[in-house]
């Protein structure tokens, strides 16, 4: 089963190593840092499942799928309908949009006026077909004009530098980026104003999914005021369709998997304490890495958190666990081959793309990613 959301650091590509090396007997499954949930969504055993993440937005998103909230799904379809309408509008007025550029190539001021006139002409269509939630259409119109004009100016500068664009197709692709990025940026503004606009959880979940799908490389980045500021993904995203992905959010198996899962939203320790962990329970852990950039969704995971996690795994956890982590001086200090835990000794493997390499009897300080367990796995040493 695939994860329903794009998420940085996802482990989809590593499942061929992870899944075969899970314990053969698992009574209960726990994932304290679920993120995109690649491993969680791959668990097909009929056992109790528990997932957690400190990101309020991510957990809200999973709960909206679990509850199959109708407004959550309807809003996503409105985003898709609006995007497809813009693409159709561009196609229908392609010749006009190209002419505006060619006719005003050396007159930026007049080009701006012509764009204003064009938007005046199609305003009734835009008002009728573009979903703007609680903000006025005029706010979107303002963003649209700015975005398209910026693209025309960019094309002009590129032409001045490299010569005339060879094909009108190149021109229209750039113009299309202006339209679709305008809608993304407009929706990002709403996404960043959830508190001020008093947006309910179900609609927040819709905006979260839309932004994750259309932002550049599914990045998490916030400015000093805590506002999400990742730009639109770019030209390659222009004709992206969310239809199949939205449909997947109602997939019977996906929804059933979430419905039989206890979903929590708190610190990893608070999530795990009180669960009365046993030796045949299993924890899969993929925490934020020990790097300078260890902030996801405005939630930091610092040195002290890495130390708390190690303390729990080594001295308080009777369950089996698998930890995947990027190597660093701190991590190599916290976890050492053969170190005793409550229910076994640490085994550490270098985690490469298609296989594991044991750390036993060697000291590879340059290893990139580590897979750490407190139970033996069947890999050549």
N, C-alpha and C positions, 0 to 999 in steps of 0.2 A: 504494500500500500504506500502510495507516495505522500509526502508532506504536502499540505495545501498551500504553503507559503514559502516564498523565497526568503532565505535568512543567511546572513553572513556566517561563515564558519561551519556551514552545514556538513554533515558527514555522509551524504548520499554516496559519494565516490569511494568511501572507505568501508561501506557495508559488507563488501566481499571479504574483508578481513575481520570485521567486528562480529558479525552474526555467527559465523562458524565457531567462534571462540567464546561465546556466551556459555555459562554453566549449563550442563545438561538438565539439571533439576532446578527449577525456579518456582518457588511458592508464590512470591509476590514480586512485582517489578516496580522500581522507583527510579525516577529521573528528576533530580533536583534542579537541573539547568536545562530545561527541555528545548528551548530555542525552536528551531524548525522541526525537531522531533523525528529525525530520520530513523533513529533506532527504535524509538517508541512506536512509530507507525509500522515498523517491521515485525513487532512482536505479535505472533499469531496464536499464542497459547491462550487457553481459557483460564486466565488467572487474574487476580485483582491487580489493577494498574493504578499507579499514583504518579502524577506529573506536577511539576512546579516550575515557576519562573518568577523572577523579581519584576519583570516588565508587566506593568498593569495592562498595557495595550495588547500585548501578545496574549495574555491569559483571557482578557475580554474577548478577543477575536476567537479563540478556541471555544469559549463558552457560547458565543453567538452561533457557531456551527453546531455545537452540541444541542442547543435549544431550537435550532432551525427557525430563528426569528424571521418572520416574513418581511418586516421593514428593512432589516439588515440585507437580505437578499434582493429586495426590490431596489434599494438604493444602489447596490452594485450594478444592477441591470441598467439603471438610469445613467450611471457613469459610462457604461459601455455604449448605450444608445446615443449619448451626447457625442462621444468620440467618433462613432461611426457616422453620425450626421455631419460632423465637421469634415471628415474625409470625403463624403459624398458632395458636400458643398464645394469643396476645393475642386473636385473633379468636374462638377457642373459649370464652374466659373473659371476653369483653368485658363482659358484664352484671355479673359479679362485681367486676371492676376498677372499673367505674363506681359500683357500689353502695358499695364501700369508701370512695370519696370522699364521696358524698352522705350516707352514714350517719354519717360522722365529720367532717363539715365544720368543726365548731367544737371538735374534740377531737384535736389533733395527736398527743398521746401514744397515744391509743387507735387512731388511724389507723396509727401505726407498728406496733402489736401486730397489727392486722388484716392488714397487709402481710406480717408475719412468718408469720402463720397461713396466708396464701395460698401463700407460697413453700414452707412445710412440706407443703402439700397437693400441689403440683406438683413437689416435689423429685425423685421417682422419674423423672418424664418428663424433667426437665432433665438429670439425671445421665446418662440413657441417650442423649440427643440432642445435648448441647452439647460441642463439641470444645474441650478445655482444654489440649491438648498435655501438658507434663510437670507443670503446676501442678495442685493438688488442686481438686476441684469446690468445696470450701468457700471457696476464694479467689474464685471467680467468684460464688458465692452472696452473699458479703459485698459485693462490688462492685455486684451487681444490686440488693440491698436498699437500699444507699446511693443509687444512681442513681434508682431508682423513687421513693423517699421524697423525694428532692430535687425531683423533678418535681411530686409532689403538693403539696409546700410552695410551689413556684413558682406552681402553679395557684391555690392558696389566696390568695397575695399579689396575683396579678393580679385575682382575683375581688373582693378587698377594695378594690382600687384602681379597677377599671373596672366592677364589677358581675358578676353570675353569667354564666358562659359560656353563650352562646346555645344551643349544640348539644352533645349528648353526643359527637358526632363530634370536636369541638374538644378535648374532654377526652381521648378515647381517642388522638388524634394526639399529644398531649403525653405520655401514658403510654407510648405506643409508642416515642417518642424516648428515654424513660428506659431501656427494655429494650435497644434497639439500641445506644445510646451506652454502656451498661454493658458490652456485649460488645466494643465497639471499645476502650474504656478498659482492659479486662482484657487484650485482645490487645496493646495498646500497652505494657502493663507487661512482657509477655513479650518483645516486640520490644526494649525497653530493657534487657533482662536477658540478651541473647544470649550474652555472655561467661560470666556467672555460671552460666547453664543449659547451657553448652557445646552450643549449638544448631548443627547442621551447616549447611553452605552451602545445601543444597537447601531446607531448611526456612526458613532466613533469607530466601531469595528469595521464598518464599510470604508470609511476614509483611510483607516490604517492599512487595509488590504490594497486599496487603489494606489496609495502613495508608495507602498513597498514594491508594487509591480512596475510602476512607471519611473521611480527615482533611479538615478545613475547607479548601476551595479549593486543595487539593494543595500547601499551603504547606510550606516547610522552616523549622522554628524549633526551637532547642534551648536548654535552660536552661544555667546556668553549670557544671553537672556533665556537660554533653554529652548529656543525655537529651532525646529528642524529646518535645515538649510541645504539639503542635497538637491542639486538641480535635476531637471528632466533628463532622462536617459540618453536622448539624442536621436538623430535621424533614423537609426536602426529600430527605434521603438515606434516610429510613426504609424505603421500599419499593424501594430500588435493588437490582437483581439483577446479579450478576457472571457469570451463566451464559454469556452470549454472549461476554463478554470472556475468560473462562477458555477457552472453546472456541477463540477466535481465537489463543490462545497456541500452539495445535497446528496452526494453519493451514499448509498445505503450502508456500505461497509465502513466508510469513513465516519459517518454519524454514529453508527452502532459502536465503533471503537471508542469514540469520545464519551458516549453515554455510559459505558461500563467503566469509565475512568474517574477517579477522584482528582479534581483539578484544583490546585492551590496557587496562591500568589503571595509569597513571602520569602524571607531569607532562608537559605538552604538548611541552616541548623534548626530553625523554628519548624520548617517543614518536616524534618526527619525525627526530631525528638518527639517522644510520645507515641511513635508508631510501633513500639515494642518489637524492634527488628530481631529476626532469628537467623540462624546460620544458613537456611535455604532461601532466604530473601536475597534479592539481587539489586544492586545500585549501579546504574550506568551514569557516569559523570563526565560532562564535557563543559567545564567551567570557562569563563573568560580567561584568556591566556595572560600570563605574567609578562606584559609588554608595556611600553609607554602608552599605547592606546588600548586600555582595558575598560572602556566605558561603552556600554551598549544600552540604547534606549534611555539615556540619561541616568543609568545606574552604574556606579563605579564598583570595581572589584579590585581591591588594593592588596598590598603586601600582607597586611594584617588579616585580610579575608583568606588569602592563600594559606596562611599559617593556621587559621582557624579550621579550614577544611582539612589540612593535613593532620592536625591534632584529632579531629573527629574520626577520620578514616583509620588512623594508626592505633588510637587508644580507646575509642568509644564505639566502634562499629563492629558488631558480631556478624553482619551479613557479608556475603561475597560482593566484591565491587570491581568494576573496570573503570579506570580513569584515563582519559585521553587529554594530554596537555602539551603545550609547546615547551621545549626545553629552555632553561635559563639557569643562571647561577643560583637563584632562589630555589627553583624546582629541584635541581640536582642536589641541593643541600637538604631539602625537606624529605625527599624520597630516595632511598638507596637500596640497591639490590640486596635481598635477603633480610631486610629490616623486618622485625617481628610485628605482627598485628594481633588483634584479638582472636582471629580465626585462621591464621596462616602466616606465611612470609611473603614479602613483596617480590614479584617477578616483574622485571622492567624490560621492555622491548622497544627498539627503535621502530617507529611507525612510518613505513615507507608506503608508496602508492599501492602496491599489490601484495606486500608481504611484511612479515615482522622479522627483525633481527635481534637476537638475544643480547642483553647487556652483560650477561654473566661472564666474569673473568676478563672484562675489558672496560676501558674507560673512554668512551667516545664523547668528548665534551662538545663536539660539533653537531651531534644529532639534532635534527630539527624538531620532530614530534615524538612523544613517548606514549606508549600504552602500558599502563601499570595495573597489575591485578594482585589480589591476595589469595589467588588460587592458581594451580598449574594449568597451563594450556598446551595443547599438543603441537608445538612448533620445534623444528630442529634448532638445537643450540649452536 
